[in-house]
Amino acid sequence: QVQLVESGGGLVQPGGSLRLSCAASGMIFSLYDMNWDRQAPGTQRELVAVINSRGFTNYSNAVKGRFTISRDNGQDAVYLQMNSLRPEDTAVYYCNARRQNNDFWGAGVLVTVSS
């Protein structure tokens, strides 16, 4: 059974940093493309960052230059380093694993950026 478990969320002041982690199990992690998505209250879920199985990355314009996605295939984990956080980054952040017809999601972790 595939599980994705996010951690590292919390309350941070504007300009601060957080590092999200997503631990995967029940899958051959290295074969999957991994995403971080987020959903703010009253909005649709949006893609934040992608790292594919070969390690290539891509980012939404909203976070480019501030967020960094990485993966550790030995630890079956994907990370999202978030710097220069803004109030508009407040959202529930979700870890997503995709390969062919398989699409798995974590339960999400809340990030609140507020003074």
C-alpha distances in whole Angstrom, upper triangle without the diagonal:
4,6,10,13,16,19,23,24,28,31,33,37,38,38,36,32,29,26,22,19,16,14,10,8,5,8,11,13,16,16,15,18,17,19,20,22,24,25,28,30,31,30,28,25,26,25,26,25,23,22,22,20,24,24,27,27,28,29,30,34,34,32,33,35,34,30,28,25,24,21,20,18,19,17,15,16,18,21,24,27,29,33,36,34,36,36,34,31,30,27,23,22,18,16,15,13,15,15,17,16,12,13,10,12,13,15,18,21,24,27,31,34,37,40
4,7,10,13,17,20,22,25,29,30,34,35,35,32,29,26,23,19,16,13,11,7,6,4,6,10,10,14,13,12,14,14,15,17,18,20,22,26,27,29,27,25,22,22,21,22,21,19,19,18,17,21,21,23,23,24,25,27,30,30,28,29,31,30,26,25,21,20,17,17,16,17,15,12,13,15,18,20,24,26,30,33,31,32,33,31,28,27,24,21,18,15,12,11,10,12,13,15,14,10,10,7,9,10,12,15,18,21,24,28,30,34,37
4,6,10,13,17,18,21,25,27,31,31,32,29,26,22,20,16,13,10,8,6,5,6,8,12,11,15,15,13,15,13,15,15,16,18,20,23,25,27,25,23,20,21,20,20,20,19,18,18,18,21,21,23,23,24,24,25,29,28,26,28,30,28,24,23,19,19,16,16,15,16,14,11,11,13,16,18,21,23,27,30,28,30,30,28,25,24,21,18,16,12,10,10,10,13,15,17,17,13,11,8,8,7,9,12,14,18,21,24,27,30,34
4,7,10,14,15,18,22,24,27,28,28,26,22,19,16,13,10,6,6,5,7,9,10,12,11,14,15,12,13,11,12,12,13,15,17,20,22,24,23,21,17,18,17,17,16,16,16,16,16,20,19,21,20,21,21,22,25,25,23,24,26,24,20,19,16,15,14,14,14,16,13,10,9,10,12,14,18,19,23,26,24,26,26,25,22,21,18,15,12,9,7,8,8,12,14,18,17,13,11,8,6,5,8,9,11,15,17,21,24,27,30
4,7,10,12,15,19,21,24,26,26,23,20,16,14,10,8,5,5,7,9,12,13,15,13,16,18,15,16,13,13,12,14,15,17,19,21,24,23,21,18,19,18,17,17,17,17,19,19,22,20,22,21,22,21,23,26,24,22,24,26,23,20,19,16,16,14,15,15,16,13,11,9,10,11,13,16,18,22,24,22,24,24,24,20,19,17,13,11,9,8,10,11,15,18,21,21,17,15,11,9,6,7,8,9,13,15,19,21,25,28
4,7,8,12,15,17,21,22,22,19,17,13,11,7,6,4,7,9,12,15,16,18,15,18,19,16,16,13,12,10,12,12,14,17,19,22,21,20,16,17,16,15,15,16,16,18,19,22,20,21,19,20,19,20,23,21,19,21,22,20,16,16,14,14,13,15,16,17,14,12,10,9,9,10,13,14,18,21,19,21,21,20,17,16,14,10,8,7,7,10,12,16,19,23,22,19,16,13,10,7,7,6,6,10,11,15,18,21,24
4,6,9,13,15,18,20,20,17,14,10,9,6,5,6,8,12,14,18,19,21,18,20,22,20,19,16,15,12,14,14,16,17,20,23,22,22,18,19,18,16,17,18,18,21,21,24,21,23,21,22,20,21,24,22,19,22,22,19,16,16,14,15,15,15,17,18,15,14,11,11,10,10,12,13,16,19,17,19,20,20,16,15,14,11,10,10,10,14,16,20,23,26,26,23,20,16,14,10,10,8,6,9,10,14,16,19,22
4,7,10,11,15,17,17,14,11,7,6,5,6,9,11,15,18,21,22,23,20,22,24,22,21,17,16,13,15,14,16,17,19,23,22,22,19,19,19,16,17,18,19,22,23,25,22,23,21,21,20,21,23,21,18,20,20,17,14,15,14,15,15,16,19,20,16,16,13,12,10,9,10,11,13,16,14,17,17,18,15,14,13,12,10,12,12,16,18,22,25,29,29,25,23,20,17,13,13,11,8,9,9,12,13,16,19
4,7,9,13,14,15,12,10,7,8,6,9,11,14,17,20,23,24,25,22,24,26,23,22,18,16,13,14,12,14,14,16,20,19,20,17,17,17,15,16,19,20,23,25,27,24,24,22,22,19,20,22,19,17,19,20,16,14,15,15,17,18,19,22,23,20,19,16,14,12,11,11,11,13,15,12,14,14,15,12,10,10,9,8,11,12,16,19,23,26,29,29,26,23,20,16,13,12,9,6,5,5,8,10,13,16
4,7,10,13,14,11,10,8,10,10,12,15,17,21,24,27,28,29,26,28,30,27,26,22,20,16,16,14,15,14,16,20,20,21,19,19,20,18,19,22,23,27,28,30,27,28,25,24,22,22,23,20,18,21,21,18,16,18,18,20,21,23,25,26,23,23,19,18,15,14,13,12,14,15,12,14,13,15,12,10,10,10,11,14,16,20,23,26,30,33,33,29,26,23,20,17,15,12,8,6,5,6,8,10,13
4,7,10,12,10,10,9,12,12,16,18,21,24,27,30,31,33,29,31,33,30,28,25,22,18,18,16,16,15,16,20,20,22,20,21,21,19,21,24,26,29,31,33,29,30,26,26,23,22,23,20,18,21,21,17,17,19,20,22,24,26,29,29,26,26,23,21,18,16,15,13,13,14,11,12,11,13,11,9,11,12,13,16,19,22,26,29,33,36,35,32,29,26,23,20,18,15,11,8,6,5,6,7,9
4,7,8,6,7,8,11,13,16,19,22,25,29,32,32,34,30,31,33,30,28,25,22,19,19,16,17,16,18,21,21,23,21,21,21,19,20,23,25,29,31,32,29,29,25,25,22,21,22,18,16,19,19,15,15,17,19,21,23,25,29,30,27,27,23,21,18,15,13,11,11,10,8,9,9,12,11,10,12,14,14,18,20,23,27,30,33,36,37,34,30,28,24,22,21,17,14,11,8,6,5,6,8
4,6,6,8,10,14,16,19,22,26,29,32,36,36,37,33,34,36,33,31,27,25,21,21,18,19,17,19,22,22,24,23,22,23,20,22,25,27,31,33,34,31,30,27,26,23,22,22,18,17,19,19,15,16,19,21,23,26,28,31,33,30,30,26,24,20,17,15,12,11,9,8,8,8,12,11,11,14,16,17,21,23,26,29,32,36,39,39,37,33,31,27,25,24,20,17,14,11,8,5,5,5
4,5,9,11,15,17,20,23,27,30,33,36,36,37,33,34,36,33,30,27,24,20,20,18,18,16,18,21,21,23,22,21,21,18,20,24,26,30,32,33,30,29,25,24,20,19,19,15,14,17,16,13,14,18,20,23,26,28,32,33,31,30,27,24,20,17,15,11,10,7,5,5,6,10,9,10,14,17,17,21,23,26,29,32,35,38,39,36,33,31,28,26,25,21,18,15,12,9,6,6,7
4,7,10,14,16,20,23,26,29,33,36,36,36,32,33,35,32,29,26,23,20,21,19,20,19,21,24,23,24,23,22,22,18,19,23,25,28,31,31,28,27,23,22,19,19,18,15,13,15,13,10,12,15,18,21,24,27,30,32,29,29,26,23,19,16,13,10,7,4,5,6,9,12,11,13,16,18,18,22,23,26,29,32,35,38,39,36,33,31,28,27,26,22,19,17,13,12,9,10,10
4,7,11,13,17,20,23,27,30,34,33,34,30,31,33,30,28,25,22,19,20,18,20,19,21,24,23,25,23,22,21,18,19,22,23,27,29,30,26,26,23,22,19,19,19,16,14,16,14,11,12,14,17,19,22,24,28,29,26,27,23,21,17,14,11,8,6,5,5,8,11,13,11,12,15,17,17,20,21,25,27,30,33,37,37,35,32,30,27,24,24,20,17,15,12,11,8,10,10
4,7,10,13,17,20,23,27,30,30,30,26,27,29,27,25,21,19,16,17,16,19,18,21,24,23,24,22,20,19,16,16,19,20,24,26,27,23,23,20,20,17,18,18,16,13,15,13,10,9,11,14,16,18,20,24,25,23,23,19,17,13,10,7,5,4,6,6,10,12,14,11,12,14,16,15,17,18,22,24,27,30,33,34,32,29,27,24,22,22,18,15,14,11,11,10,12,13
4,6,10,13,16,20,23,27,27,27,23,24,27,24,22,19,17,14,15,14,17,17,20,23,22,22,20,19,18,15,15,18,19,22,24,25,21,22,19,19,17,18,19,16,13,15,15,11,10,11,12,14,16,18,21,22,20,20,16,14,10,8,6,5,7,9,8,12,13,15,11,12,13,13,12,15,15,19,21,24,28,31,32,29,26,24,21,18,18,15,12,11,9,10,10,13,15
4,7,10,13,16,20,23,23,24,20,21,23,21,19,16,15,12,14,14,17,18,21,24,23,23,20,19,17,14,14,16,16,19,21,22,18,19,17,17,16,17,19,17,14,16,15,12,9,9,10,11,13,14,18,19,16,16,13,10,7,6,4,6,9,12,11,14,16,17,13,14,14,14,11,13,13,16,18,22,25,28,29,26,23,21,18,16,17,14,11,12,10,13,13,17,19
4,7,10,13,17,20,20,21,17,19,21,18,17,13,12,10,12,12,15,16,19,22,21,20,17,17,15,13,12,14,14,18,19,21,18,19,16,17,16,17,19,17,14,16,17,14,11,10,9,10,11,13,16,17,15,14,10,8,6,5,6,8,11,14,13,16,17,17,13,13,13,11,9,10,9,13,15,19,22,25,26,23,20,17,15,12,13,10,8,10,9,13,14,17,20
4,7,10,13,17,17,18,14,16,18,16,15,12,12,10,13,14,17,19,22,25,23,22,19,18,16,14,13,14,14,16,17,19,16,18,16,18,17,19,21,20,17,19,19,17,13,12,10,10,9,11,13,14,11,10,7,6,5,7,9,11,15,18,17,19,21,20,17,17,15,13,10,10,9,12,13,17,20,23,24,21,18,16,14,11,13,11,10,12,12,16,18,21,24
4,6,10,13,13,15,11,14,16,13,13,10,10,9,12,14,17,19,22,24,23,21,18,17,16,14,13,13,13,15,15,18,16,18,16,18,17,19,22,21,19,20,21,19,15,14,11,11,9,10,12,13,10,8,5,5,6,9,12,14,18,21,19,22,23,22,18,18,16,13,10,9,6,9,10,14,17,20,21,17,15,12,10,8,10,9,10,13,14,18,20,23,26
4,7,11,11,12,10,13,15,13,14,11,13,13,15,17,20,22,25,28,26,24,21,21,19,18,16,16,15,16,16,18,17,19,19,20,21,23,26,25,22,23,24,22,19,17,14,12,10,10,10,11,8,6,5,7,9,12,15,17,21,24,23,25,26,26,22,22,20,17,14,12,9,11,11,15,17,20,21,17,16,12,11,9,12,12,13,16,17,21,23,27,29
4,7,7,9,7,10,12,11,12,10,12,13,16,18,21,24,26,28,27,25,21,21,19,19,17,16,15,15,14,17,16,19,19,21,21,23,27,26,24,25,26,24,21,19,15,14,11,11,10,11,9,5,6,8,11,14,18,20,24,27,26,28,29,28,24,24,21,18,15,13,9,10,9,12,14,17,18,14,13,10,10,9,12,13,15,18,20,24,26,30,33
4,6,8,8,11,13,12,14,13,16,17,19,21,24,27,29,31,29,27,24,24,22,22,21,19,18,17,16,19,19,22,22,24,25,27,30,30,28,29,30,28,24,22,19,17,14,13,11,12,10,7,9,12,15,18,21,24,27,31,29,32,32,31,28,27,25,21,19,16,13,13,11,14,15,18,18,14,14,11,12,11,14,16,18,21,23,27,30,33,36
4,7,8,12,12,12,15,15,17,19,21,23,26,29,31,33,31,28,25,26,24,24,23,21,19,18,17,20,21,23,24,26,27,29,32,32,30,31,32,31,27,25,22,20,17,16,13,14,13,10,12,15,18,21,25,27,31,34,32,35,35,34,30,30,27,24,21,18,15,14,12,14,14,16,16,13,13,11,13,13,16,18,20,24,26,30,33,36,39
4,5,9,9,9,12,12,15,18,20,23,25,29,31,32,30,28,24,24,22,23,21,18,17,15,13,16,17,20,21,23,25,27,30,30,28,29,31,30,26,24,20,18,15,14,11,13,12,9,11,14,17,20,24,26,30,33,32,34,35,33,30,30,27,24,21,18,14,13,10,11,11,13,14,11,11,10,13,13,17,19,21,25,27,30,33,36,39
4,6,6,7,11,12,16,18,21,24,27,30,33,35,32,29,26,25,23,23,21,18,15,14,11,14,15,18,19,22,24,26,30,31,28,28,30,29,26,23,19,17,13,12,9,11,11,8,11,13,17,20,23,26,30,33,32,35,36,34,31,31,29,26,23,19,16,14,11,11,10,13,14,12,13,13,15,16,20,21,23,27,28,32,34,38,41
4,5,6,9,9,13,15,18,21,24,28,30,32,30,27,23,23,20,20,17,14,12,11,9,12,12,15,16,19,21,23,27,27,25,25,26,26,22,19,15,13,10,9,7,9,9,6,8,10,13,16,20,23,26,29,29,31,32,31,27,28,26,23,19,17,13,12,8,10,10,13,15,12,13,12,13,14,18,19,20,24,25,29,30,34,37
4,6,8,10,13,16,19,23,26,29,32,34,31,29,25,24,20,20,17,14,11,9,6,8,10,13,15,17,20,23,26,27,25,24,25,25,22,19,15,12,9,9,5,9,10,7,10,10,14,17,20,23,26,30,29,32,33,32,28,29,27,25,21,19,15,14,10,11,10,14,16,14,15,14,16,17,21,21,23,26,27,30,32,36,38
4,7,10,13,17,19,23,26,29,32,34,31,28,24,23,20,20,17,14,11,9,5,9,11,13,15,17,20,23,26,27,25,25,27,27,23,20,17,15,12,12,9,12,14,11,12,13,16,19,22,25,28,31,31,33,34,33,29,30,28,26,22,19,15,13,10,9,7,10,13,11,13,13,16,17,21,22,24,27,28,32,33,37,40
4,6,10,13,16,19,22,26,29,30,27,24,20,19,16,17,14,11,9,7,5,9,10,12,13,15,17,20,23,24,22,22,24,24,21,18,14,13,11,12,10,13,14,10,11,11,14,16,20,22,26,29,28,30,31,29,26,27,24,22,19,16,12,9,6,6,5,9,11,9,9,10,12,14,18,19,21,24,25,28,30,34,37
4,7,10,13,17,20,23,26,27,24,21,18,16,13,14,11,7,6,4,5,8,9,9,10,11,14,16,20,21,19,19,21,21,18,15,12,11,10,12,11,15,15,12,12,10,13,14,18,20,23,26,25,27,28,26,23,24,22,20,17,14,11,8,6,5,6,10,12,10,10,11,12,14,18,18,20,22,23,26,28,31,35
4,7,10,14,17,20,23,25,22,19,16,14,11,11,8,6,5,6,8,11,10,10,10,11,12,14,18,19,17,17,19,18,15,13,9,9,8,11,11,15,14,11,9,7,10,11,14,16,20,23,22,24,25,23,20,21,19,17,13,11,7,6,5,6,9,12,14,12,10,10,10,11,15,14,16,19,19,23,24,28,31
4,6,10,13,17,20,21,18,16,12,10,7,7,6,4,6,8,11,13,12,12,9,9,10,11,15,15,14,14,17,16,13,12,9,10,10,14,14,18,17,14,12,9,10,10,13,14,18,20,19,21,22,19,16,18,15,14,10,8,6,5,6,8,11,14,15,13,11,10,10,11,14,12,14,16,16,20,21,25,28
4,7,10,13,17,19,16,14,10,9,6,6,5,7,9,12,14,16,14,14,11,11,10,10,14,13,11,13,15,14,11,10,8,11,12,15,16,19,17,15,12,9,9,8,11,11,15,17,16,17,18,16,13,14,12,10,7,6,5,6,9,11,15,18,18,16,13,12,10,10,12,10,11,13,13,16,17,21,24
4,7,10,14,15,12,10,7,5,4,5,7,9,12,14,17,19,17,17,14,12,10,10,13,12,11,14,17,15,12,13,11,14,15,19,20,23,21,18,16,13,12,10,13,13,16,18,16,16,17,14,11,12,10,8,6,5,7,7,11,13,16,19,19,17,13,12,10,10,12,9,11,12,12,15,17,20,24
4,7,10,12,10,9,5,5,7,7,10,12,15,18,21,23,21,20,17,15,12,11,14,12,11,15,17,15,13,15,14,17,18,21,23,26,23,21,18,15,14,12,14,13,16,17,14,14,14,11,9,9,6,5,4,6,9,10,14,16,20,22,22,20,16,15,12,11,11,8,9,9,9,12,14,17,21
4,7,8,6,6,4,6,9,10,13,16,19,21,24,26,24,24,20,18,16,14,16,13,14,17,20,18,16,18,17,20,22,25,26,29,26,24,21,19,17,15,17,16,18,19,16,15,13,11,9,9,5,5,7,8,12,13,17,18,22,24,23,21,18,16,13,13,12,9,10,9,10,12,14,17,20
4,6,6,7,7,9,12,12,16,19,22,25,27,30,27,26,23,21,17,15,16,13,14,18,20,18,17,20,20,23,24,27,29,32,29,27,24,21,20,17,18,16,18,18,14,13,11,8,8,6,4,6,9,11,15,17,20,22,26,28,27,25,21,20,17,16,14,12,12,10,10,10,12,14,18
4,6,8,10,12,15,16,19,22,25,28,31,33,31,30,27,24,21,19,20,17,18,22,24,22,21,23,23,26,28,31,32,35,32,30,27,24,23,21,22,19,21,21,17,15,13,11,11,9,7,9,12,14,18,19,23,25,28,30,29,27,23,22,19,18,16,13,13,11,12,11,13,15,18
4,7,10,12,16,17,21,23,27,29,32,34,32,31,28,25,22,19,20,18,20,23,26,24,23,26,25,29,30,33,34,37,34,32,29,27,26,23,25,22,24,23,20,18,15,13,14,12,10,12,14,16,20,21,24,25,29,30,29,27,24,23,20,20,18,16,17,15,15,15,17,18,21
4,7,9,12,14,18,20,24,26,29,31,29,28,25,22,19,16,17,15,17,20,23,21,20,23,23,26,28,31,32,35,33,30,27,25,24,21,23,20,22,22,19,17,15,12,12,12,10,11,13,14,18,18,22,23,26,27,26,25,21,21,18,19,17,15,16,15,15,15,17,19,22
4,6,10,12,16,18,21,23,26,28,27,25,22,20,17,14,16,15,16,19,23,21,20,22,21,24,26,29,30,33,31,28,25,23,22,20,22,20,23,23,20,19,17,14,14,13,11,11,12,13,16,16,19,19,23,24,23,22,18,18,16,17,16,14,16,15,16,17,19,21,25
4,7,9,13,14,18,20,23,25,23,22,19,17,15,13,15,14,15,17,21,19,17,19,18,21,22,25,26,29,27,24,22,19,19,17,19,18,21,21,18,18,17,14,12,12,9,9,9,9,12,12,15,16,20,21,20,19,15,15,12,13,13,11,13,13,14,16,18,21,24
4,6,10,12,15,17,21,23,21,19,16,13,11,9,11,10,12,14,17,16,15,16,15,19,20,24,25,28,26,24,21,18,17,15,17,16,19,19,17,16,16,13,11,13,10,11,10,10,12,12,15,16,19,20,20,19,16,16,14,15,15,13,15,15,15,16,18,21,24
4,6,8,12,14,17,19,17,15,12,10,8,7,10,10,10,12,15,15,13,13,12,15,17,20,22,25,23,21,18,15,15,13,15,14,17,19,17,17,18,15,12,14,12,12,10,9,10,10,12,13,16,18,18,17,14,14,13,14,16,13,15,16,15,18,19,22,25
4,7,11,13,17,18,16,14,11,9,6,5,9,8,7,9,12,11,9,10,9,13,15,19,20,24,22,20,17,13,12,10,12,11,14,15,13,14,15,13,10,12,11,12,9,10,10,11,14,15,18,20,21,20,17,16,14,15,16,13,14,14,13,16,16,20,23
4,7,10,13,15,12,11,7,6,4,6,10,10,8,9,11,11,8,8,6,10,12,16,17,21,19,17,15,11,10,8,11,11,14,16,15,17,18,16,13,16,14,14,11,11,10,10,12,13,16,19,20,19,16,16,14,15,17,15,15,17,16,18,19,22,25
4,6,10,11,9,8,5,5,6,9,12,14,12,12,14,14,11,10,7,9,10,14,15,19,18,16,13,10,11,10,13,14,17,19,19,20,22,20,17,19,17,17,13,12,10,9,10,10,13,16,17,16,14,14,14,15,18,16,17,19,19,22,22,26,29
4,7,8,6,5,4,7,9,12,15,17,14,14,15,16,12,10,7,7,8,11,12,15,15,13,12,9,10,10,13,15,18,21,21,23,25,23,20,22,20,19,15,14,11,11,10,11,12,15,18,16,15,15,15,16,19,18,19,21,21,24,24,28,31
4,5,5,5,7,9,12,15,18,20,18,17,19,19,16,13,10,10,9,12,12,15,16,14,13,11,13,14,17,19,22,25,24,26,28,26,23,25,23,22,18,16,13,11,10,9,10,12,15,14,14,15,16,17,21,20,22,24,24,27,28,32,35
4,6,8,10,13,16,19,22,23,21,20,22,22,19,16,13,11,9,11,9,13,14,12,12,11,14,16,19,21,24,27,27,29,31,29,26,28,26,24,20,18,15,13,10,10,9,12,15,14,14,15,17,18,22,22,23,26,26,30,31,34,37
4,6,9,12,16,19,22,24,22,20,21,22,19,16,13,11,10,12,11,14,16,14,14,13,15,17,19,22,24,27,28,30,32,31,27,30,28,27,23,21,18,16,14,13,13,15,18,18,18,19,20,22,25,24,26,28,28,31,32,36,38
4,6,10,13,17,19,21,18,17,17,18,16,12,10,8,8,10,10,13,15,13,13,11,12,14,16,18,21,24,24,27,29,28,24,27,25,24,21,19,16,15,14,14,14,17,20,19,18,19,20,20,24,23,23,26,25,28,29,32,35
4,7,11,14,16,19,16,14,16,17,15,12,10,9,10,13,14,17,18,17,15,13,14,14,16,18,20,23,23,26,28,26,23,26,25,24,20,19,17,16,15,14,15,17,20,20,19,20,20,22,25,23,24,26,25,28,28,32,34
4,7,11,13,15,13,11,12,14,11,9,7,8,10,14,15,18,19,17,15,12,12,12,13,15,17,19,20,22,24,22,20,22,21,21,18,17,15,14,14,14,16,18,21,20,18,19,19,20,23,21,21,23,22,25,25,28,31
4,7,10,12,10,8,11,12,10,9,9,11,13,17,18,22,22,20,17,14,14,12,14,14,16,18,18,20,22,20,17,20,20,20,17,16,15,14,15,15,17,19,21,20,19,19,19,20,23,20,21,22,21,23,23,27,29
4,6,8,7,6,9,10,8,8,9,12,15,18,20,23,23,21,18,15,14,11,12,12,14,15,15,16,19,16,14,17,16,17,14,15,14,14,16,16,19,21,23,22,19,20,19,19,21,19,19,20,18,20,20,23,26
4,5,6,6,10,11,10,11,12,15,18,22,23,27,26,24,21,17,16,13,14,13,15,15,15,15,17,14,12,15,15,16,14,15,15,15,17,18,21,22,24,23,20,20,19,20,21,19,19,19,17,19,19,22,25
4,6,5,9,10,10,13,14,18,21,24,26,30,29,27,24,20,19,15,16,14,15,14,14,14,16,13,13,16,16,18,17,18,19,19,21,22,24,26,27,27,24,24,23,23,25,22,22,21,19,20,19,22,24
4,6,9,9,9,12,14,18,21,25,27,30,28,27,24,20,18,14,14,12,12,12,11,10,12,9,9,12,13,16,14,16,18,19,21,22,25,27,28,27,24,24,22,22,23,20,19,18,16,16,15,18,20
4,6,5,6,9,11,15,18,21,24,27,25,24,21,17,15,11,11,8,9,10,9,10,13,10,9,12,13,15,13,15,16,17,20,21,24,27,28,26,23,23,21,21,22,18,18,17,14,15,14,17,20
4,6,6,8,11,14,17,21,23,26,25,24,21,18,15,12,12,10,11,11,12,13,16,14,12,16,17,18,16,18,18,19,21,22,24,27,28,27,24,24,23,23,24,21,21,20,18,19,18,21,23
4,6,8,11,14,18,21,24,26,26,25,22,18,16,13,11,10,9,9,11,13,17,15,14,17,19,20,18,20,20,21,23,24,27,29,31,30,27,27,25,25,26,23,22,21,19,20,18,21,22
4,7,10,13,17,20,23,26,24,24,20,17,14,10,8,6,5,6,8,10,14,13,11,14,16,18,16,18,18,20,22,24,27,30,31,29,27,26,24,23,24,20,19,18,15,16,14,17,19
4,7,10,14,17,20,22,21,20,17,13,10,7,5,4,6,8,9,12,15,14,11,14,14,15,13,15,15,17,19,21,23,26,28,26,23,22,20,19,21,17,16,16,14,15,14,18,20
4,7,10,13,16,19,18,17,14,11,8,6,5,7,9,12,12,15,18,17,14,17,17,17,14,15,14,16,17,19,22,25,26,24,22,21,20,19,21,18,17,18,16,18,18,21,23
4,7,11,13,16,15,14,11,7,6,5,6,9,12,15,15,18,20,19,15,18,17,16,13,13,11,13,14,16,18,21,23,21,19,18,17,16,19,16,16,17,16,19,19,23,25
4,7,10,12,12,11,9,6,5,7,8,11,14,18,18,21,23,22,19,21,20,19,15,15,12,13,14,16,18,21,23,21,19,18,17,17,20,18,17,19,18,22,22,26,28
4,6,9,9,8,6,4,6,9,11,14,17,21,21,24,26,25,21,23,22,20,16,15,12,13,12,14,16,19,21,19,18,16,16,16,19,18,18,20,20,24,24,28,31
4,5,5,6,5,6,8,12,14,17,20,24,24,27,29,28,25,26,24,23,19,18,14,15,14,16,17,21,23,20,19,18,18,17,20,20,20,23,22,26,27,30,33
4,5,5,6,8,11,15,17,20,23,27,27,30,32,31,27,28,27,24,21,19,15,15,13,15,15,19,21,18,18,17,18,18,21,21,21,25,25,29,30,33,36
4,6,8,11,13,17,19,22,25,29,29,32,34,33,29,30,29,26,23,21,18,18,16,18,18,22,24,21,21,20,20,20,23,23,23,26,26,30,31,35,37
4,5,9,11,15,17,20,23,27,27,30,31,31,27,28,26,24,20,19,15,16,15,18,19,22,24,21,20,18,18,17,20,20,20,23,23,27,29,32,34
4,7,10,14,17,20,23,27,26,29,30,30,26,26,24,22,18,16,13,13,11,14,15,19,20,17,16,14,15,14,17,17,18,22,22,26,28,31,34
4,7,10,13,16,20,23,22,25,27,26,22,23,21,19,15,13,10,11,11,14,16,20,21,18,16,14,14,12,15,15,15,18,19,23,24,28,30
4,7,10,13,17,20,19,22,24,23,19,20,18,16,13,11,8,10,10,13,15,19,20,17,16,14,13,12,15,14,14,17,17,20,22,25,28
4,6,10,13,16,16,19,21,20,16,17,16,15,11,11,9,12,13,16,18,22,23,20,18,16,15,13,15,13,13,15,14,18,19,22,25
4,6,10,13,12,15,17,17,13,14,14,13,10,11,10,12,14,17,20,23,24,22,19,17,15,14,16,13,12,13,12,15,16,19,22
4,7,10,10,14,16,16,13,15,15,15,12,14,13,16,18,21,23,27,28,26,23,21,19,18,19,16,14,15,12,15,14,18,20
4,7,7,10,13,13,9,12,13,14,11,14,14,17,20,22,25,29,30,27,24,23,20,19,19,16,14,13,10,12,11,15,17
4,5,9,12,13,10,13,15,16,15,18,18,21,23,26,29,32,33,31,28,26,24,22,23,19,17,16,12,13,11,14,16
4,7,10,11,10,12,15,17,16,20,21,23,26,28,32,34,35,33,30,29,26,25,25,21,19,17,13,13,10,12,13
4,7,8,6,9,12,14,14,17,19,22,25,27,30,33,34,32,28,27,24,22,22,18,16,14,10,9,7,9,11
4,5,5,8,11,14,15,18,20,23,26,28,32,34,35,33,29,28,25,24,23,19,17,14,11,9,6,8,10
4,5,6,9,13,14,18,21,23,27,29,33,35,35,33,30,28,25,23,22,18,16,13,10,7,5,6,9
4,5,8,12,13,16,19,21,25,27,30,32,32,31,27,26,23,22,21,17,16,13,10,9,8,9,12
4,6,9,10,13,16,18,22,24,27,30,30,28,24,23,20,19,18,14,13,10,8,8,7,10,13
4,7,9,13,16,18,22,25,28,31,30,28,25,23,19,18,16,13,11,8,5,5,5,8,12
4,6,9,13,15,19,22,25,28,27,25,21,19,16,14,13,10,8,6,6,7,9,12,15
4,7,10,13,17,19,23,26,25,22,18,16,13,11,9,6,5,4,6,9,11,14,18
4,7,10,14,16,20,23,22,20,16,14,11,9,9,5,5,6,7,10,13,16,20
4,6,10,13,17,19,19,16,13,10,7,6,7,4,7,9,11,14,17,20,23
4,7,10,14,17,17,14,11,8,6,5,8,7,9,12,13,17,19,23,26
4,7,10,13,13,10,7,6,5,7,10,10,12,15,17,20,22,26,29
4,7,10,11,8,6,5,7,9,12,13,16,19,20,24,26,29,33
4,7,8,6,5,7,9,12,16,16,19,22,23,27,28,32,36
4,6,5,7,9,12,15,19,20,23,26,27,30,32,36,39
4,6,8,11,15,18,21,22,26,28,30,33,35,39,42
4,7,10,13,17,20,21,25,28,29,33,35,38,42
4,7,10,14,17,18,22,25,27,30,32,36,40
4,7,11,13,15,18,21,23,27,29,32,36
4,7,10,12,15,19,21,24,27,30,34
4,7,8,12,15,17,21,23,27,30
4,5,9,12,15,18,21,24,28
4,7,10,13,16,20,23,26
4,7,10,13,16,19,23
4,7,10,13,16,19
4,6,10,13,16
4,7,10,13
4,6,10
4,7
4
